[in-house]
């Protein structure tokens, strides 16, 4: 690679990947198709690879293009976050915000972050509620929903705060008594401890395996809208749970819980969801950027976690004195 790619060329590339047309991309960006084609050609030269298959009707991503799209999207998201911090410094937000989050994550992570936010900005007032369902933000006048899970209504605006995924776990006592499931189909014959909180179904289990999505039925023995109750029942040996890595990693290390079917997981990133454009509200922008920054520190040990490496990564977390919570 002789020259570093231009950031604006990555933006053009992402638009073309979305539109699958140079003409439509040119209309969106207010440029000519010839300009779009020129920038893509320059980007391909700089990256030394072909990004698109071209035809007279449309363009489609090559295998290299698919890999680079994921990386380019991440780079642009990080640059936008940096630009927001530089161009909109955390001055002195004033006013009121209504914020909601799920029970466990709200209590364990978001509440301590909001405590720090209040200390930094004395003119800011907050109403923070933990809820077990997804509410219409506009109807209930909610400014911000800190949400775990990737099912987000298309009419909402969402900013990813941190990566996360859920895994299957059970206590050694349960597995010794009932056997270790060797396939997803085996889960139908096991007791499941289900949570009816937010986006999770109590009878259907959605999992990923490599690049394949799958859905299987489960047999709930106990259902609750409180994840902490489900968590404790799993430790007590009553069944299998599906929980976020941040919620179970300590028990995996201590041996109270055991990772089940480690080749399977459920993507469940952490999002800031809001009904209006971020730049229309400086107090909302300040709050979101602050939460994102604090979460990156709190969840740092699991941000680069690979499937099946939960315990190994968690054992290298910073010491407790640094106040890193998992």
LODOVEX-165994 format. One line per field, with one value per residue (C-alpha): residue number from 1; residue in three letters; x, y, z. Coordinates in pm, 1 decimal. Each point is the difference from the previous one (the first is absolute). Last residue first. Example, Ala and Ser with C-alpha at 12.3 -4.5 7.8 and 13.67 -1.06 7.14 Angstrom:
# residues 2
k c(2:1)
r c(Ser:Ala)
u c(1367.0:-137.0)
v c(-106.0:-344.0)
w c(714.0:66.0)
This chain:
# residues 326
k c(326:325:324:323:322:321:320:319:318:317:316:315:314:313:312:311:310:309:308:307:306:305:304:303:302:301:300:299:298:297:296:295:294:293:292:291:290:289:288:287:286:285:284:283:282:281:280:279:278:277:276:275:274:273:272:271:270:269:268:267:266:265:264:263:262:261:260:259:258:257:256:255:254:253:252:251:250:249:248:247:246:245:244:243:242:241:240:239:238:237:236:235:234:233:232:231:230:229:228:227:226:225:224:223:222:221:220:219:218:217:216:215:214:213:212:211:210:209:208:207:206:205:204:203:202:201:200:199:198:197:196:195:194:193:192:191:190:189:188:187:186:185:184:183:182:181:180:179:178:177:176:175:174:173:172:171:170:169:168:167:166:165:164:163:162:161:160:159:158:157:156:155:154:153:152:151:150:149:148:147:146:145:144:143:142:141:140:139:138:137:136:135:134:133:132:131:130:129:128:127:126:125:124:123:122:121:120:119:118:117:116:115:114:113:112:111:110:109:108:107:106:105:104:103:102:101:100:99:98:97:96:95:94:93:92:91:90:89:88:87:86:85:84:83:82:81:80:79:78:77:76:75:74:73:72:71:70:69:68:67:66:65:64:63:62:61:60:59:58:57:56:55:54:53:52:51:50:49:48:47:46:45:44:43:42:41:40:39:38:37:36:35:34:33:32:31:30:29:28:27:26:25:24:23:22:21:20:19:18:17:16:15:14:13:12:11:10:9:8:7:6:5:4:3:2:1)
r c(Unk:Unk:Unk:Unk:Unk:Unk:Unk:Unk:Unk:Unk:Unk:Unk:Unk:Unk:Unk:Unk:Unk:Unk:Unk:Unk:Unk:Unk:Unk:Unk:Unk:Unk:Unk:Unk:Unk:Unk:Unk:Unk:Unk:Unk:Unk:Unk:Unk:Unk:Unk:Unk:Unk:Unk:Unk:Unk:Unk:Unk:Unk:Unk:Unk:Unk:Unk:Unk:Unk:Unk:Unk:Unk:Unk:Unk:Unk:Unk:Unk:Unk:Unk:Unk:Unk:Unk:Unk:Unk:Unk:Unk:Unk:Unk:Unk:Unk:Unk:Unk:Unk:Unk:Unk:Unk:Unk:Unk:Unk:Unk:Unk:Unk:Unk:Unk:Unk:Unk:Unk:Unk:Unk:Unk:Unk:Unk:Unk:Unk:Unk:Unk:Unk:Unk:Unk:Unk:Unk:Unk:Unk:Unk:Unk:Unk:Unk:Unk:Unk:Unk:Unk:Unk:Unk:Unk:Unk:Unk:Unk:Unk:Unk:Unk:Unk:Unk:Unk:Unk:Unk:Unk:Unk:Unk:Unk:Unk:Unk:Unk:Unk:Unk:Unk:Unk:Unk:Unk:Unk:Unk:Unk:Unk:Unk:Unk:Unk:Unk:Unk:Unk:Unk:Unk:Unk:Unk:Unk:Unk:Unk:Unk:Unk:Unk:Unk:Unk:Unk:Unk:Unk:Unk:Unk:Unk:Unk:Unk:Unk:Unk:Unk:Unk:Unk:Unk:Unk:Unk:Unk:Unk:Unk:Unk:Unk:Unk:Unk:Unk:Unk:Unk:Unk:Unk:Unk:Unk:Unk:Unk:Unk:Unk:Unk:Unk:Unk:Unk:Unk:Unk:Unk:Unk:Unk:Unk:Unk:Unk:Unk:Unk:Unk:Unk:Unk:Unk:Unk:Unk:Unk:Unk:Unk:Unk:Unk:Unk:Unk:Unk:Unk:Unk:Unk:Unk:Unk:Unk:Unk:Unk:Unk:Unk:Unk:Unk:Unk:Unk:Unk:Unk:Unk:Unk:Unk:Unk:Unk:Unk:Unk:Unk:Unk:Unk:Unk:Unk:Unk:Unk:Unk:Unk:Unk:Unk:Unk:Unk:Unk:Unk:Unk:Unk:Unk:Unk:Unk:Unk:Unk:Unk:Unk:Unk:Unk:Unk:Unk:Unk:Unk:Unk:Unk:Unk:Unk:Unk:Unk:Unk:Unk:Unk:Unk:Unk:Unk:Unk:Unk:Unk:Unk:Unk:Unk:Unk:Unk:Unk:Unk:Unk:Unk:Unk:Unk:Unk:Unk:Unk:Unk:Unk:Unk:Unk:Unk:Unk:Unk:Unk:Unk:Unk:Unk:Unk:Unk:Unk:Unk:Unk:Unk:Unk)
u c(-1780.7:101.4:336.3:56.5:378.2:45.1:-166.2:307.4:-13.2:-152.5:230.5:-215.4:-291.8:173.6:72.5:-348.4:-190.5:215.2:-268.1:-124.0:260.7:24.7:128.5:-240.5:-11.7:275.8:-89.9:-355.5:38.6:237.6:-199.9:-315.1:131.6:72.9:-334.3:-189.2:176.3:-63.7:-368.2:-44.3:179.2:-204.2:-323.8:98.9:100.3:-337.6:-66.0:333.6:-122.5:-290.7:-326.9:-162.2:286.3:172.5:343.5:112.4:173.3:62.5:-189.1:132.4:-111.8:253.2:85.5:342.6:22.9:-282.9:-24.5:237.1:8.0:-124.8:114.7:352.9:152.6:99.8:-336.8:-171.3:194.6:-80.9:-375.4:-150.0:260.3:-34.8:-369.6:-233.9:-171.0:-85.9:-1.8:-173.4:-72.9:352.5:16.1:229.8:-273.3:-258.2:225.6:21.6:-373.2:-65.7:256.0:-159.5:-336.1:-295.2:-37.1:-64.4:74.6:-7.5:17.8:16.1:187.8:-86.2:279.8:91.8:310.5:220.8:305.7:321.1:200.9:-278.0:-246.2:-289.8:-367.9:-180.6:-377.9:-206.8:67.5:67.9:261.3:-33.7:-77.7:-19.2:-191.2:291.4:20.2:151.8:8.9:-36.3:152.5:-150.1:-50.2:360.3:119.4:-94.0:268.7:261.4:216.7:-206.7:189.1:-177.2:-294.9:149.3:359.7:-120.2:-222.2:274.8:256.8:-225.1:-136.9:95.6:-95.1:154.9:-110.9:194.2:132.9:154.9:-16.5:-180.4:-165.5:-199.3:-364.2:-260.4:-356.1:-245.1:159.5:-86.4:303.4:64.6:374.2:-10.1:86.3:-167.5:83.8:-318.3:23.3:-238.2:-318.0:-320.6:-221.3:-154.4:328.2:207.8:-246.5:91.3:202.2:-66.2:156.6:64.5:267.9:-84.3:227.9:-135.2:293.7:86.2:298.7:113.0:249.5:197.2:302.7:-161.2:-316.1:202.8:186.0:-331.5:-117.8:294.5:-80.1:-365.3:100.9:217.2:-147.0:-347.4:-72.7:164.1:-213.8:-336.9:-9.1:50.4:-196.5:99.3:-204.7:225.3:-30.1:177.9:351.0:310.7:317.1:287.6:63.0:169.7:-205.6:241.4:273.8:-224.7:-231.3:296.9:136.2:-334.4:-19.5:354.0:-87.2:-310.6:199.6:264.6:-266.3:-175.6:334.1:80.9:-332.8:15.2:357.8:-104.2:-294.5:215.3:260.1:-275.2:-117.9:-286.5:-269.5:-55.3:-310.1:-156.5:289.6:214.4:269.3:133.7:123.8:294.0:294.3:328.0:321.0:-136.6:131.7:-96.9:-346.6:-45.4:105.7:-244.7:-277.0:73.5:-7.2:-326.7:-167.5:131.0:-129.8:-338.3:-17.7:-26.8:-271.9:77.6:-343.8:-30.1:351.6:-84.6:-311.0:206.2:287.7:-242.6:5.3:-163.0:151.3:338.5:7.3:-62.8:271.2:253.7:-72.1:61.3:321.4:105.2:-55.8:246.0:268.3:190.7:368.3:231.9:243.3:-173.6)
v c(-679.5:296.3:173.8:186.7:42.4:-138.2:-322.7:-102.1:38.1:-290.9:-279.3:-275.5:132.0:-77.7:-363.8:-54.9:123.9:-147.5:-211.9:284.9:273.3:286.7:327.9:217.0:-244.7:140.9:361.7:-19.7:264.6:221.1:-6.0:42.5:328.4:143.8:-108.0:135.8:337.2:14.9:-77.3:256.5:277.5:-61.5:1.9:329.4:147.8:-82.8:47.2:-162.5:-343.7:-9.3:-96.4:-320.7:-152.4:-335.7:-29.2:-352.1:-294.6:-293.3:-327.0:-263.5:-345.3:-280.5:-351.9:-167.3:-1.2:-257.8:45.0:222.9:-117.4:193.3:8.0:-72.6:321.6:118.0:-83.5:167.9:322.6:-12.5:-29.1:349.3:157.1:-299.8:64.3:-277.8:-308.5:-231.9:-375.7:-163.8:-26.4:-34.6:273.2:202.9:-10.3:112.9:293.6:122.8:-37.9:219.1:255.3:5.5:119.5:-40.4:-360.3:-341.0:-338.1:-346.7:137.3:-269.2:135.5:29.2:59.1:281.7:14.2:260.1:-118.1:195.4:-195.7:-125.0:267.9:-54.2:89.5:-191.3:-7.7:-71.6:293.0:250.7:269.2:356.1:175.4:-238.7:-327.7:-194.1:-374.1:-266.5:-305.7:-362.1:-228.3:-226.2:274.6:110.6:-322.2:143.0:267.7:-274.5:-177.1:88.0:-90.2:-256.8:35.9:-61.3:93.8:291.7:134.5:-31.5:161.1:308.1:106.5:245.8:97.9:316.0:356.4:254.2:351.4:286.8:348.5:332.2:-52.9:307.1:-46.8:224.1:-133.4:-38.6:-331.5:-164.3:-162.0:-374.0:-9.2:-65.8:191.5:339.0:329.2:191.5:378.6:296.7:-171.2:197.1:-310.6:15.6:104.1:-271.7:-280.5:-243.7:-321.4:-218.5:-86.6:353.0:178.6:367.8:304.7:356.5:236.4:361.4:189.5:330.6:-176.2:-148.3:-201.3:-153.5:-79.0:-182.4:-200.8:-123.0:-67.7:-236.7:-179.3:-43.5:-124.7:-291.2:-234.3:145.3:71.9:-319.6:-208.1:173.3:106.5:366.8:325.4:367.4:321.2:303.7:345.2:332.7:139.7:-143.3:181.1:-42.8:-352.1:113.6:-2.7:25.4:-212.8:-257.3:-28.0:-32.9:-289.0:-180.7:57.4:-136.7:-312.8:-60.9:57.6:-254.5:-257.0:38.5:-31.4:-324.7:-162.4:127.4:-129.3:-361.3:28.3:172.1:-273.9:-253.8:219.5:240.4:49.4:261.4:59.2:14.4:34.6:-235.3:47.9:-246.9:220.5:40.3:-118.3:1.5:197.3:213.1:322.1:-109.4:-108.0:335.7:187.4:-201.5:64.3:374.9:7.8:-193.8:237.9:302.8:-146.3:-65.1:373.7:143.6:100.6:-287.6:-162.0:61.9:-136.4:-311.0:-51.2:22.9:-215.0:-274.0:-266.4:255.4:-130.8:-104.1:324.0:200.5:-190.7:57.2:373.0:22.1:-201.6:245.6:286.1:-165.5:1.0:-326.8:3.5:-3.9:-258.5:-315.8)
w c(3449.3:214.6:-19.5:324.5:-40.3:352.1:-115.6:-204.8:-379.5:-198.3:-113.0:147.7:-204.1:-327.2:86.1:142.1:-303.0:-275.0:-171.8:-215.4:-23.4:247.2:-136.1:203.7:293.3:224.0:-93.6:135.9:270.7:-197.3:-323.4:207.4:140.7:-343.8:-145.0:301.8:-34.3:-373.9:54.1:277.2:-184.8:-313.1:198.0:167.5:-337.3:-153.3:-371.5:-83.4:110.5:-241.8:164.4:121.7:200.8:32.0:163.9:-74.3:167.2:-233.4:34.1:-240.2:111.0:40.4:-111.4:-24.9:381.4:34.2:379.9:200.0:362.6:301.7:362.3:-121.5:136.5:-347.8:-152.4:295.0:-64.4:-373.5:53.5:-39.3:-230.6:-232.7:-47.7:110.2:-142.9:289.4:59.9:297.4:373.1:136.9:263.8:-225.4:-264.7:256.1:87.0:-359.7:-55.9:304.3:-120.7:-343.8:129.7:-237.8:114.3:-150.7:163.1:-151.7:-350.3:-267.8:-301.2:-367.5:-249.9:-235.9:-215.1:-164.7:-192.7:-47.6:261.4:229.9:106.5:238.8:34.8:278.1:3.0:313.3:237.0:-276.7:64.2:-128.4:331.8:296.4:-21.1:144.3:-26.4:224.7:-220.6:104.6:-259.3:-267.1:-257.0:55.0:-165.2:-340.3:46.4:18.4:260.0:305.5:321.3:217.4:236.2:345.6:-67.7:-214.9:278.1:262.1:-231.8:-26.2:-336.8:-271.1:-355.3:-143.3:-78.0:-202.0:46.7:-195.1:147.5:-42.6:-336.7:-97.9:-93.5:-159.9:11.2:-287.9:-103.5:334.3:162.0:31.7:74.9:372.3:316.2:25.6:165.8:-84.7:-20.3:-8.8:114.6:-57.3:46.3:-349.2:-160.3:163.2:-70.9:274.4:-11.1:301.8:335.8:124.9:201.1:41.8:7.9:26.7:-26.3:84.6:-144.3:152.5:229.9:-291.1:115.5:307.7:-193.9:-267.3:264.5:140.9:-354.9:-43.1:325.9:-115.7:-347.3:108.9:259.7:47.9:-366.0:-119.1:233.5:-39.1:-367.1:-85.0:-5.5:-12.5:35.9:-33.1:161.5:-46.8:-24.1:-160.3:108.8:-245.5:-127.6:-317.9:-320.0:-292.2:156.2:169.5:-298.9:-233.7:206.8:-11.5:-376.6:-39.9:199.2:-210.2:-319.5:102.9:94.0:-334.4:-181.1:182.4:-86.6:-356.8:-38.8:51.3:-237.3:-263.0:15.1:-71.3:-286.1:57.5:-260.5:-270.6:-206.6:-345.8:-248.1:207.9:263.3:259.5:280.6:239.4:-208.7:189.9:39.1:283.9:-154.6:-350.3:112.3:174.2:-314.2:-211.8:252.8:-9.2:-381.2:-21.9:245.1:-195.1:-327.1:159.3:77.6:352.0:242.7:238.9:-21.9:-374.4:-64.0:199.6:-210.4:-320.1:129.0:98.6:268.1:234.4:325.0:-140.4:-200.5:318.8:187.5:-279.3:-13.3:376.4:-38.6:-270.7:245.9:238.6:-270.0:-26.4:101.0:-295.9:-139.0:122.8)
